Amino acid sequence: MSFALSTYLNSNFDYVFFSSVVVVDKTIHEAILKDVTAKDYSVIGITLSCSEETLRERHKKRGDANECSFFWLHLKPYEGDYVINTDNKSVEQIVNEMKAIIDKKENE
């Protein structure tokens, strides 16, 4: 994960979005960032969350035959992350909320 992040960060993209459920664990989060070789970047953590009912509906809509697990849903977000509740929101609305967070952080 660190290698992939480093590669993208060193490729002069304006933004790199890294999505993972395991990064909510402090030890893993710190280990990944510690091994990133890129310089001059900032991290903005955003946790997307929803209700169990919404997760069940999304799981069913996806046609997934596996049992729906709520394990990740009930983990405490990584300290300092912004949390966006995605219930009853379109992808566009969620992206707009993420963009607003990014814009706010850039202007601080």
C-alpha positions in Angstrom: 0.0 0.0 0.0 2.8 2.4 0.8 4.5 1.7 -2.5 1.3 2.3 -4.5 0.7 5.5 -2.6 4.3 6.7 -3.1 4.1 6.0 -6.8 0.9 8.0 -7.3 2.1 10.8 -5.0 5.4 11.1 -6.9 3.5 11.2 -10.2 2.4 14.8 -9.6 -1.3 14.2 -9.4 -3.2 17.0 -7.8 -5.1 14.6 -5.6 -4.7 10.9 -4.7 -7.6 9.1 -3.2 -6.8 6.0 -1.2 -9.7 3.8 -0.2 -9.4 1.0 2.3 -11.3 -0.4 5.3 -8.1 -1.5 7.0 -6.7 2.0 7.4 -9.1 2.6 10.3 -6.7 0.7 12.5 -4.1 3.1 14.0 -1.2 0.6 13.7 -1.8 -0.1 10.0 -2.5 3.6 9.3 0.8 4.7 10.8 2.7 1.9 9.2 1.5 2.7 5.7 2.2 6.5 6.0 5.6 5.8 7.6 6.8 4.0 4.5 5.5 6.5 2.0 8.5 7.9 0.2 6.8 11.0 -1.3 7.3 14.4 0.2 5.2 17.5 0.5 1.7 15.9 0.6 -1.1 16.3 3.2 -3.5 13.6 4.4 -7.2 14.3 4.8 -9.0 11.3 6.3 -12.6 10.8 5.4 -14.7 8.0 6.8 -17.9 7.1 4.9 -20.6 5.6 7.1 -24.2 4.5 6.9 -26.9 2.7 8.9 -27.2 -1.0 9.0 -30.4 -0.7 7.0 -28.7 1.2 4.2 -25.8 -1.2 4.1 -28.3 -4.2 3.9 -30.1 -2.4 1.0 -26.8 -1.7 -0.9 -25.6 -5.3 -0.3 -28.9 -6.7 -1.7 -28.9 -4.3 -4.6 -25.4 -5.4 -5.5 -26.7 -9.0 -5.8 -24.1 -10.2 -3.3 -25.1 -13.7 -2.0 -22.8 -13.5 0.9 -24.0 -12.6 4.4 -23.9 -8.9 5.1 -21.4 -8.0 7.8 -21.6 -4.9 10.0 -18.1 -5.3 11.5 -16.5 -2.4 9.7 -19.6 -0.3 10.1 -19.4 -0.3 13.9 -15.7 0.5 14.2 -14.8 3.9 15.6 -13.5 6.1 12.8 -9.8 6.9 12.8 -9.0 9.8 15.1 -9.1 13.0 13.2 -11.1 11.7 10.2 -14.1 13.6 8.9 -17.2 11.4 8.9 -19.8 11.6 6.2 -23.1 9.8 6.7 -24.1 8.5 3.3 -27.7 7.5 4.1 -30.1 8.8 1.5 -27.4 10.6 -0.4 -26.4 10.2 -4.1 -22.8 9.6 -5.1 -22.8 13.3 -6.3 -23.9 14.6 -2.9 -21.2 12.5 -1.2 -18.5 13.7 -3.6 -19.6 17.3 -3.1 -19.2 16.9 0.7 -15.8 15.4 0.2 -14.8 18.2 -2.1 -16.0 20.8 0.5 -13.8 19.2 3.2 -10.8 19.2 0.8 -11.4 22.8 -0.2 -11.7 23.8 3.4 -8.5 22.1 4.4 -6.6 23.6 1.4 -7.7 27.1 2.5 -6.7 26.8 6.2 
